[in-house]
Amino acid sequence: MTRNSQAPRIAKSRTAKPRAGIGPRPGRTRNGNGSAHNDLMNGEIGLDALAGHAGYAVRRFQIWIFQDFIRTLGAVDIRPTQYSVMTVIGANPGLSQMAVAKRLGIERARLVHLLDSLEHRNLVSRIKSATDRRSHALHLTARGRTALAQFKRLAAEHERHVAEKIGKENRERLLQILSAFT
């Protein structure tokens, strides 16, 4: 037996030829993964099977939250995670990168990239620790403190949008429920 005869057989690809009566039904188009485009466009996809799933509902709300945050703070070009990092640094000057990453649940490598972008914009500074040369103390720059004050005003507007969307009391209850995870 030769070496090639032991290799798995690979079928030759065939070019699909249109055949009468086979293909998408009239009025429907396929979008590459076999799903019908018109079903999505007409809102015909049933989500009843997901109705009782908290994770699905939380994810959909998170998408809305992030979209509104980005829309509300779009003029100042700040993202939710950047805002969180700057807020924590502003409230706790001198924290290490590791402490910020751990407290906010951000991967260290992602935080380094995020801090690079904030440092490039002169919003955050990293100062080598006097006690541990491997560590950096994080501080807002003067520009960062001014910017954070503006970001906080815009974030308050975003929070008003959330209250308008779900009601002030529901927003408070939601924050109370979610506080168990922070």
Stockholm file with secondary structure:
# STOCKHOLM 1.0

chainA/1-182         MTRNSQAPRIAKSRTAKPRAGIGPRPGRTRNGNGSAHNDLMNGEIGLDALAGHAGYAVRRFQIWIFQDFIRTLGAVDIRPTQYSVMTVIGANPGLSQMAVAKRLGIERARLVHLLDSLEHRNLVSRIKSATDRRSHALHLTARGRTALAQFKRLAAEHERHVAEKIGKENRERLLQILSAFT
#=GR chainA/1-182 SS CCTGGGSCCCCCCCCCCCCTTCSSCTTCCBCSSSCBHHHHHTTCCCCGGGTTCHHHHHHHHHHHHHHHHHHHTGGGTCCHHHHHHHHHHHHSTTCBHHHHHHHHTCCHHHHHHHHHHHHHTTSEEEEECSSCTTCEEEEECHHHHHHHHHHHHHHHHHHHHHHHHHCHHHHHHHHHHHGGGC
#=GC SS_cons         CCTGGGSCCCCCCCCCCCCTTCSSCTTCCBCSSSCBHHHHHTTCCCCGGGTTCHHHHHHHHHHHHHHHHHHHTGGGTCCHHHHHHHHHHHHSTTCBHHHHHHHHTCCHHHHHHHHHHHHHTTSEEEEECSSCTTCEEEEECHHHHHHHHHHHHHHHHHHHHHHHHHCHHHHHHHHHHHGGGC
//
